[in-house]
Amino acid sequence: MSADFLSTLAASSLLAWLYLCFAHGRFWLGDQRLGAGAAAPLPWPEVVAVIPARDEADVVAETVSAVLAQDYPGGLRVVLVDDESQDDTAEVAREAAERLGANERLEIVAAMPRPEGWVGKVWALHTGVSHARESRPEAGFLWLSDADVAPAPGTLRHLVSKACAEQLDLVSLMVKLHCARGWERLLVPAFVYFFQKLYPFPRINDPTSSTAGAAGGCVLLRVEALARMGGMQAIRDEIIDDCALGRSVKQVGRVWVGLGVEERSVRPYSGLRDIWDMVARSAYTQLGHSRLLLLGTLAGLLLVYAAPPALLLTAPLHGNAFAAACGGCAWLAMAISFLPTLALYERSPLLAPALPLAGMLYAAMTFDSARRHHLGRGAQWKGRVGAGAR
């Protein structure tokens, strides 16, 4: 490679990191947190939690118990939608409610056969929301929660307080994913970091910015806003339903998204394959199934994540001091920007320099997502394959 090419590559990579660190919505700081400082609304509005569940018998007892055990001062009802489960999801949830003495606050409804054009999870949400609106028409908010998410006891109280105090129509938390062993320790914080880079939370939370999104594991949604956006029908064919919901709500109201500290997913990843499948299921959908965008994304990932360490570590071979220095500075900026997310997940800062490895693995997952799509195996999830898999 010529010296000019290496210098241009190195300068481009460093400029990319200077932009990301100083001009890309402060995404890496991770400073969007819910907190408990908002004033309490009087009276507290009634809330209905809607939990879509498909084959979740291994985790649903813990999560339903955590939702029912909220220290929320207002009325709270829980609707669990059994989405054609092949296990004992419904019975396990019912037994969990009985142990808490909260049978009367849990309703279990079965999802009807899914109409053509609806994504599985969105249809389950539509089923639960419709039931909630019929059974509790006075409810002011819906709390959409994944079946593997266990909120902290005060989560709902803080969500509602913030929504009411700041007149928000959607308040969402990206809950802490399981991150305790093996590849989880690097790839889970990296996933959260990349998500924030793709959807910078400060920009989402800025009403003047067009950036929109949400994190589907924990969403408080104002009923009036859902009606204004056209109901769940407005996102019926969206594989990445949470971000689509955030976009739709932001078109008619105000949204806020932050990082959960105590709210967590209770589902562990068995290894690299589980994380790989999670990303590959929807990465190509995020790119609109565009081969051109795929190529651009892969090239960008190589420039931003692979080039800096490669330029620095191969300095004895190419002898270009400028390229090596730019590569080293870019790698340092990359590592520093990863530190807040590692701290959130209580992982060692020594993992920060390994972000290029995570970036290349996620590039491979993105490519595999496109490969699966073109083989007719895209968006595969719990026995469902294709456009309506989830």
Secondary structure, 3 states (H helix, E strand, C coil): CCHHHHHHHHHHHHHHHHHHHHHCCCHHHCCCECCCCCCCCCCCCCEEEEEEECCCCCCHHHHHHHHHCCCCCCCEEEEEEECCCCCCHHHHHHHHHHHHCCHHHEEEEECCCCCCCCCHHHHHHHHHHHHHHHHCCCCCEEEEECCCEECCCCHHHHHHHHHHHCCCCEEEEEEECCCCCCCHHHHHHHHHHHHHHHCCHHHHCCCCCCCCCCCCCEEEEEHHHHHHHCCHHHHCCCCCHHHHHHHHHHCCCCEEEEEEEEEEECCCCCCHHHHHHHHHCCHHHHCCCCHHHHHHHHHHHHHHHHHHHHHHHCHHHHCCHHHHHHHHHHHHHHHHHHHHHHHHCCCCHHHHHHHHHHHHHHHHHHHHHHHHHHCCCCCCECCECCCCCC
